[in-house]
Amino acid sequence: MAEAKVHNPIEINPETCVKCNLCDWICPGDLIYKEEDNRETLPEIVYPDECWYCGLCQSICPTNAINIVFPGQMVHNQTNVVDLLGKVVE
């Protein structure tokens, strides 16, 4: 049985990325890896299935080379917020 392809939530544009390491430094899930002090290599998304979709990497990128891509099931979610989070108890 073939493994399901893992959605990669982080797209890095190789044309505009300046390979500065900021995305690796700020990622709270430590899923982005960038060889330090090497301006030749692009950052790698080593644990795409652990992404929190927080957008910190995108917000810190000085050249806007990072785009967060949400999977369709997140974008088109029809679940009621109360059902998703539970009822608030007063």
C-alpha positions in Angstrom: 0.0 0.0 0.0 1.4 3.4 -1.0 1.9 6.0 1.7 -0.3 9.1 1.5 1.7 12.2 0.4 2.2 14.6 3.2 0.9 18.2 2.5 3.8 20.6 2.6 2.4 23.8 4.1 5.4 26.0 3.5 6.4 27.1 0.0 9.7 28.8 -0.4 10.4 30.7 -3.6 14.0 29.9 -4.6 14.1 33.0 -6.8 13.5 35.5 -3.9 14.9 33.6 -0.9 18.1 35.2 0.3 19.0 32.1 2.5 19.2 34.2 5.7 18.2 31.5 8.3 15.5 33.6 9.9 12.7 31.1 9.1 14.7 28.3 10.7 15.4 30.4 13.7 11.8 31.5 14.3 9.9 28.3 13.6 8.4 27.1 16.9 7.9 23.5 15.7 11.6 23.3 14.5 10.4 21.9 11.2 12.4 24.2 9.0 16.1 23.4 8.6 18.7 25.7 7.1 22.4 25.0 7.2 23.8 27.9 9.2 26.1 30.4 7.5 25.6 28.7 4.1 24.2 31.2 1.5 24.2 28.4 -1.1 21.4 26.2 0.2 17.7 26.8 0.6 15.8 26.1 3.8 14.3 22.6 3.9 10.9 21.7 5.3 11.9 18.5 7.2 8.7 17.9 9.2 5.9 19.3 7.0 3.2 17.3 8.8 4.1 19.0 12.1 3.4 22.5 10.9 1.2 24.6 13.1 0.3 27.1 10.3 1.3 29.9 12.6 2.8 32.0 9.8 5.9 33.1 11.8 8.3 32.0 9.1 6.2 34.0 6.5 6.0 37.1 8.7 9.8 37.2 9.4 10.9 36.6 5.8 12.6 39.8 4.6 11.9 39.1 0.9 8.4 37.6 1.2 9.8 34.4 -0.3 7.6 32.2 2.0 3.9 31.4 1.4 1.8 29.3 3.8 -0.5 26.9 1.9 -3.5 25.6 3.8 -4.9 22.2 2.8 -8.4 22.3 1.3 -10.0 20.6 4.4 -8.9 23.6 6.5 -9.9 26.2 4.0 -13.3 24.8 3.3 -14.2 23.6 6.8 -17.9 23.7 7.4 -17.7 22.7 11.1 -19.5 25.0 13.5 -17.1 26.7 15.9 -19.1 25.5 19.0 -19.0 21.9 17.8 -15.3 22.2 17.0 -14.2 23.7 20.3 -17.0 22.6 22.6 -19.6 24.7 24.5 -18.4 27.4 26.8 -19.4 26.7 30.3 -20.3 29.8 32.4 
